[in-house]
Amino acid sequence: MTVTVSVTVTRVREDGTAGPLEEELAAALAGPVEQFSSMLTWTAQQAAPPDHGDREKVIAEPGRELQRQLLESTFTTDCAREERAAPLISAAGIGHGTVKGGAAGAW
């Protein structure tokens, strides 16, 4: 028996219409979607022979990997949504490439 699993992630707007995800979010979710699809495929094709305890063992490691990938995806989406500070230009018109937090008045 061959089973193919396809997971589609779409954004549902407040009005109920669906549309594509932003590129950054789609990229961040690609790994977890693939991992989840792989786990579903295993469940459909191979879960029957092992007993209950063995099934738990087989699912545990990919389940932890799915959790890790989901957590990493939250960090990736946070970074993509983070507002970037405008470039800092001094009173003398000199541009500064980095801004250190808490540095004001640290003389």
N, C-alpha and C positions, 0 to 999 in steps of 0.2 A: 504494500500500500504506500502510495506517495501522497504526502500532505504538503501543501504550500501555504504559508501564513503570510499575509500582507497586512501591515499596520499603517494606517494613514492618519496623520496628525494634522488637523486643521484648526484655524481660529474661528470661533463662533462669536459673532458680534452681538451687542445688546439687542439688536432688532431680530436676532435669530438667523441671519444670513451667515453663511460660512465662506471663508476665504483662505488664501495661503498664509503661512506664517512668514514673519520677517526672516530674512536670510540667516541672521545670527542665531535666532531661536531654532530654526530648522536644523542648522548645523550642530547646535548644542544637543539636540534631541536625537540625532541620527544614531549615535552609539547605543543609548538605552533602548531605542526602538528595535535595533538589530538584535540586541541581547534578549529582549523580551520575545521577539519573534522566534529566535532560536529555542528558547525555553518552551514556547507553545508548540513548536514543531516536535520537540522531544516528547512532550506530553502526549501529543496525538499519535506519534509513531511508536514510541518505545516504553511508555510508562507501564504497560500491562505486565510484563514478565517479573520485574522486581517486587519484593514484598514491601510492606508499608515503611519499615525502617530504612531499607535500601533506597526507596524513592526519596525519602527525606534527605539522605546523604547525597544523592545525585543532584538534587535541586539546591542544596545549601550553598555550594560554591558559586554556581552561576547566579544564584539569588543575591549573594553578597556582592558579586561583581556588578549586578544591575543596580543595587543600592549605591555603590561607589560611583558608577557612571551618572546616576541621577543627581547625586550630591554635586559632582563636578559640573553637571549641566546647570545647576542653580547658580554656581559661581560664575560660569561663563555668561549666563543671561544677565546676572547682576552687572558684570563688567560692561556688557554691550549697552545696557540701559543707563549706566552711570553718566551723569553730566560731566563733561570735561571743562576744566577751568580755562578761561580765555587766556591767551598768552599775556604774560606780565611785562609791561613796558615801564621802565623807570621814568622819573621826571626829566631825566636827561635824554630820554628817547632810546635807551639801551634795552634791547629785548633780553629777557631771561628765560631760558628753556625749562627750568624746573622751579617748583614752588615747594618749599619745605613747610609742613604744617607746624604751627606753634613757633615759628622763627621770628615773628614780629616782636620787636622790643627786647630781643635776647642779647643786647650788648652787654 
